[in-house]
Structure formats: C-alpha cells, structure tokens
Amino acid sequence: MADAGGARFIKEEKKFITTKKLKNNEVSMLIILAIVAVAALGVYFVLYPMFTNMRGLTDEIDELKARELEMRTQISQTEIFQKQYDEARADYNQFFSYFYEPMDPEIIDERITSMLIAHRMTPASFSMTTLTVEGIPKYMAQELRTNPVPEPTDPEAEGAEAPPDGTGTAAADEGQYLDDTSAEAAQAGGDESYAFVYTVNVSAYGERDNLYTFLAQVATMTAMHVISFDFTDPKTDRDAEGTTTTTPGEINMQIKLYVLVDGVPARDFGAN
C-alpha cells in the first residue's frame, strides 16, 4: 500500500510539472522582451553617447567654420588695414609736428627769451606753471547779424522817445547778447580733446612795434598761443633839477605752449 501511495504521488507530481510548461506564444514573447531589453541597453550605453559626441563635434565644426570665415575675411582685408595704418601713422606724424616735445623749463625759458631778443625786446621777468592738462574747446562759428542804422533824433527835442526795439543802443545791446550766448553755446558742448600745456608769464621792455612783430610770428606757430598781452607806453619824467628820466615801454604777455608726451595721451588725464 505504501508503495502504491508513493507511486501515485510521484505520478501526480509529474503531471503537475507537465501542466506548468510554457506555451509557444509565451516563449516568443519572452524572447521578444529579451531582444527589446538588449536593444534598449545597447541604445543607452552605445548609441546615445555616440549621438551626443556627434552633436558636440557638429557644433565644434560649425564654430571652427565660422572662425575660418572670419579669419579669411580679415586676411582679405589686409591691404585695407595696412592702408588705414599708414594713413593713421601719417596723421600722427603730422599732428605731432604741430606740438612741441616735452621741454625742460630751462629750454622753454631759452626759447622764449631768444624770441624776445630777436624782436629787439629786453626780457625782464619770466615765470611758468608746471605741466597741466587743458581741454581744447570745440570751434563754433558765431552767427553774424547786422544792426540796423539808428534813426536820427533831434537833440533839441526834450523828452524824445527812445528808439524802437531793434534800433540804436537797444540793437547794439541785443547784438552783444547774441555774441555772448553764441560763445556760451560754443563752450556748452564740452571738451572732447585735451592737450598738455605750459602757461608762461613773461614781461619785457621794448617798443609797440616790437610787440606787434612778436605777435605776428607767434600767430603762425601751432604750438604757441599768446593768451593776453598789454603794453605800457614809455614815460619821460623831469625832476626839479632838470634831470630827465625815461621809462621804456613795458610789455606783459601770457603765453601757452602745447606739448605732446610720447606714449601718454592727455585725454586719459583730462577725462578724470
């Protein structure tokens, strides 16, 4: 009985195992899932990094092509750049010749003193400031307007009315006002250019004609400008004893000398 029961148990177990076998369609599904998983892993670990690297390489290629095009454009404009450089260099040399090079006070004293002596003036005093930076104002032409001719009035008439607006002194005052406003408008634009300047105050003895010839020479110079000048006429005094004392004419001038400092642009100091 025991053997018969054991044999029946083994037989039932074999029967249960045979009933759990997979069907063909299930096996196919498992195979397909395995293939899809392998493909997904292949895409994630192989194809995706490859596509990422390819995109990076494409962007790098586009950037290099753009740089190549820019460099080729610059190379094609080499002659234009060289021409612009030569023109700028020529302008620099031309403008550099307009100004004096930085000079020691002794050289400035010697140059101005020699000019005074050359125009038959006797130097009396000389003083100068240190090197400063000053703005060069923009040039603006003033509007020229003619004043109408004033109407004649009878000087004997009492209580004569003032001339109407636009005539006589009123027009002159208006013209003066217009000139002042034009000068203020010229200064209102500001200074965009700057230069290194020495300011020199000099006095000498001489004749009025000597002063005029000196001013005529300075007028042709681009780096020297006479800001102001005055002339005192000679005086002859005689004391009680009959002694005559003659004081020569005295000349006072303020002169500005514009200089260039090599490698140091004045605008860097003037803009501060």
C-alpha positions as CSV (number, residue, x, y, z in Angstrom):
1,M,0.0,0.0,0.0
2,A,2.8,2.3,0.9
3,D,4.5,1.6,-2.5
4,A,1.3,2.2,-4.3
5,G,0.7,5.5,-2.5
6,G,4.3,6.7,-3.3
7,A,3.9,5.8,-6.9
8,R,0.7,7.7,-7.1
9,F,2.3,10.8,-5.5
10,I,5.2,10.7,-8.0
11,K,2.8,10.4,-10.8
12,E,0.7,13.3,-9.7
13,E,3.8,15.4,-9.2
14,K,5.0,14.7,-12.7
15,K,1.5,15.5,-14.0
16,F,1.6,18.9,-12.2
17,I,5.0,19.7,-13.7
18,T,3.9,18.9,-17.2
19,T,0.9,21.2,-16.8
20,K,3.3,24.2,-16.0
21,K,5.2,24.1,-19.3
22,L,5.2,27.5,-21.3
23,K,3.3,27.8,-24.4
24,N,4.9,28.8,-27.7
25,N,3.4,32.3,-27.8
26,E,4.7,32.9,-24.3
27,V,8.1,31.8,-25.2
28,S,8.0,34.1,-28.2
29,M,7.0,37.0,-26.0
30,L,9.9,36.3,-23.6
31,I,12.3,36.2,-26.5
32,I,11.0,39.5,-27.9
33,L,11.2,41.1,-24.4
34,A,14.8,39.9,-24.1
35,I,15.6,41.3,-27.5
36,V,14.0,44.7,-26.7
37,A,15.9,44.9,-23.4
38,V,19.2,44.1,-25.1
39,A,18.4,46.7,-27.8
40,A,17.5,49.3,-25.1
41,L,20.7,48.7,-23.2
42,G,22.6,49.0,-26.5
43,V,21.0,52.3,-27.4
44,Y,21.5,53.7,-23.9
45,F,25.1,52.6,-23.5
46,V,26.4,52.7,-27.1
47,L,24.2,54.8,-29.4
48,Y,23.2,57.7,-27.1
49,P,26.8,58.5,-26.2
50,M,27.7,58.3,-29.8
51,F,24.9,60.7,-30.8
52,T,25.9,63.1,-28.0
53,N,29.5,63.1,-29.1
54,M,28.4,63.6,-32.7
55,R,26.3,66.6,-31.8
56,G,29.2,68.2,-29.9
57,L,31.5,67.5,-32.8
58,T,29.0,69.2,-35.2
59,D,28.8,72.3,-33.0
60,E,32.6,72.5,-32.8
61,I,32.8,72.1,-36.6
62,D,30.3,74.9,-37.1
63,E,32.3,77.1,-34.7
64,L,35.5,76.4,-36.5
65,K,34.0,77.1,-39.8
66,A,32.7,80.5,-38.5
67,R,36.2,81.3,-37.2
68,E,37.7,80.2,-40.5
69,L,35.4,82.5,-42.4
70,E,36.2,85.4,-40.1
71,M,39.9,84.9,-40.4
72,R,39.6,84.6,-44.2
73,T,37.7,87.9,-44.2
74,Q,40.4,89.6,-42.1
75,I,43.1,88.2,-44.4
76,S,41.3,89.5,-47.4
77,Q,41.3,93.0,-45.8
78,T,45.0,93.0,-45.0
79,E,45.7,95.6,-47.7
80,I,42.9,97.9,-46.4
81,F,44.2,97.6,-42.8
82,Q,47.7,98.4,-43.9
83,K,46.5,101.4,-45.8
84,Q,44.5,102.6,-42.8
85,Y,47.5,102.1,-40.6
86,D,49.8,104.1,-43.0
87,E,47.2,106.9,-43.1
88,A,46.9,107.0,-39.3
89,R,50.6,106.9,-38.9
90,A,51.0,109.8,-41.4
91,D,48.3,111.8,-39.5
92,Y,50.1,111.1,-36.2
93,N,53.4,112.4,-37.5
94,Q,51.7,115.4,-39.0
95,F,49.9,116.3,-35.7
96,F,53.0,115.5,-33.7
97,S,54.8,118.2,-35.7
98,Y,52.2,120.7,-34.6
99,F,53.2,120.5,-31.0
100,Y,56.5,120.8,-29.1
101,E,58.0,117.8,-27.5
102,P,58.2,117.9,-23.6
103,M,60.7,120.5,-22.7
104,D,62.5,121.4,-19.5
105,P,61.8,124.8,-18.0
106,E,65.3,125.9,-19.0
107,I,64.6,125.1,-22.6
108,I,61.3,127.0,-22.6
109,D,63.0,130.0,-20.9
110,E,65.7,129.9,-23.5
111,R,63.3,129.6,-26.5
112,I,61.0,132.5,-25.4
113,T,63.9,134.7,-24.3
114,S,65.7,134.2,-27.6
115,M,62.4,135.2,-29.5
116,L,62.1,138.4,-27.4
117,I,65.7,139.3,-28.1
118,A,65.2,138.6,-31.8
119,H,62.4,141.1,-31.8
120,R,64.5,143.8,-30.0
121,M,62.9,143.4,-26.7
122,T,64.7,143.2,-23.3
123,P,63.4,140.4,-21.1
124,A,62.6,141.5,-17.6
125,S,60.8,138.6,-15.9
126,F,59.8,135.0,-16.6
127,S,57.6,132.5,-14.8
128,M,55.8,129.4,-15.8
129,T,53.5,126.7,-14.4
130,T,54.1,123.0,-14.3
131,L,52.8,120.8,-17.0
132,T,49.0,120.7,-16.9
133,V,46.1,119.2,-18.9
134,E,43.6,121.5,-20.5
135,G,40.6,120.9,-22.7
136,I,40.5,122.1,-26.3
137,P,37.0,123.6,-26.8
138,K,35.1,122.9,-29.9
139,Y,35.0,125.5,-32.6
140,M,31.6,127.0,-33.3
141,A,31.2,129.9,-35.7
142,Q,29.2,132.8,-34.4
143,E,26.1,133.9,-36.3
144,L,26.8,137.3,-37.8
145,R,23.9,139.8,-37.7
146,T,23.9,143.4,-38.8
147,N,22.5,146.1,-36.6
148,P,20.1,148.4,-38.3
149,V,21.2,152.0,-38.6
150,P,19.8,154.1,-35.8
151,E,17.3,156.8,-36.7
152,P,18.5,160.4,-36.2
153,T,16.7,162.3,-33.5
154,D,16.5,166.0,-32.8
155,P,18.9,166.7,-29.9
156,E,17.0,169.8,-29.0
157,A,13.8,168.0,-28.6
158,E,13.0,167.4,-25.0
159,G,11.6,164.2,-23.8
160,A,12.4,162.4,-27.0
161,E,11.2,158.9,-27.0
162,A,13.7,156.1,-27.0
163,P,14.3,154.5,-30.4
164,P,12.1,151.4,-31.1
165,D,13.4,148.0,-30.3
166,G,15.9,146.8,-32.8
167,T,17.5,150.2,-33.4
168,G,20.1,152.3,-31.7
169,T,21.6,151.1,-28.4
170,A,18.9,148.5,-28.0
171,A,20.1,146.7,-31.1
172,A,23.7,147.0,-30.0
173,D,22.9,145.5,-26.7
174,E,21.0,142.7,-28.4
175,G,23.9,142.1,-30.7
176,Q,26.3,141.9,-27.7
177,Y,23.9,139.5,-26.0
178,L,23.8,137.3,-29.1
179,D,27.6,137.2,-29.2
180,D,27.8,136.2,-25.6
181,T,25.2,133.5,-26.0
182,S,27.0,132.1,-29.0
183,A,30.2,132.0,-27.1
184,E,28.4,130.2,-24.2
185,A,26.8,127.8,-26.7
186,A,30.3,127.0,-28.1
187,Q,31.6,126.2,-24.6
188,A,28.5,124.2,-23.7
189,G,29.4,121.4,-26.0
190,G,32.2,120.4,-23.7
191,D,35.8,119.5,-24.4
192,E,36.5,116.2,-26.1
193,S,40.2,116.8,-26.9
194,Y,42.9,117.5,-24.3
195,A,46.5,118.7,-24.5
196,F,49.5,119.1,-22.2
197,V,50.1,122.8,-21.6
198,Y,52.7,125.1,-20.1
199,T,51.5,128.5,-19.1
200,V,54.2,131.2,-19.2
201,N,54.0,134.8,-17.9
202,V,56.7,137.0,-19.3
203,S,57.5,140.7,-19.2
204,A,59.9,142.7,-21.3
205,Y,60.8,146.2,-22.3
206,G,60.5,147.4,-25.9
207,E,58.5,149.4,-28.4
208,R,55.0,148.8,-29.6
209,D,56.2,147.7,-33.0
210,N,58.4,145.1,-31.4
211,L,55.4,143.6,-29.7
212,Y,53.4,143.5,-33.0
213,T,56.2,141.7,-34.8
214,F,56.5,139.2,-32.0
215,L,52.7,138.5,-32.1
216,A,52.9,138.2,-35.9
217,Q,55.5,135.4,-35.6
218,V,53.6,133.6,-32.8
219,A,50.4,133.7,-34.9
220,T,52.0,131.4,-37.5
221,M,53.0,128.8,-34.8
222,T,50.7,126.0,-33.9
223,A,52.1,125.1,-30.5
224,M,52.4,128.6,-29.0
225,H,49.5,130.9,-28.3
226,V,49.5,134.3,-26.8
227,I,46.5,134.4,-24.4
228,S,46.8,138.0,-23.3
229,F,49.1,141.0,-23.6
230,D,49.3,144.6,-22.7
231,F,51.6,147.5,-23.5
232,T,52.5,150.4,-21.3
233,D,53.7,153.5,-23.2
234,P,57.1,154.9,-22.4
235,K,57.2,157.8,-19.9
236,T,59.5,160.7,-19.7
237,D,59.8,162.4,-16.3
238,R,61.8,165.5,-15.4
239,D,62.6,166.3,-11.8
240,A,63.1,169.7,-10.1
241,E,66.8,169.8,-11.0
242,G,66.0,169.3,-14.7
243,T,67.1,165.7,-14.9
244,T,65.1,163.7,-17.5
245,T,64.3,160.1,-16.7
246,T,62.8,157.9,-19.5
247,T,60.9,154.7,-18.6
248,P,60.8,152.4,-21.6
249,G,57.6,150.7,-22.8
250,E,56.7,147.7,-20.7
251,I,55.2,144.6,-22.3
252,N,53.4,141.8,-20.4
253,M,52.2,138.6,-22.0
254,Q,50.7,135.3,-21.0
255,I,51.7,132.5,-23.4
256,K,50.6,128.9,-23.6
257,L,52.9,126.2,-25.0
258,Y,51.1,123.0,-26.1
259,V,53.3,119.9,-25.9
260,L,52.9,116.1,-26.6
261,V,54.1,113.5,-24.2
262,D,55.2,110.4,-26.2
263,G,53.1,107.4,-25.2
264,V,50.9,109.3,-22.8
265,P,47.5,110.5,-24.1
266,A,46.3,113.7,-22.5
267,R,42.7,112.7,-22.7
268,D,43.3,110.0,-20.1
269,F,44.2,112.7,-17.6
270,G,41.6,115.2,-18.8
271,A,38.7,112.9,-18.5
272,N,39.2,112.3,-14.8
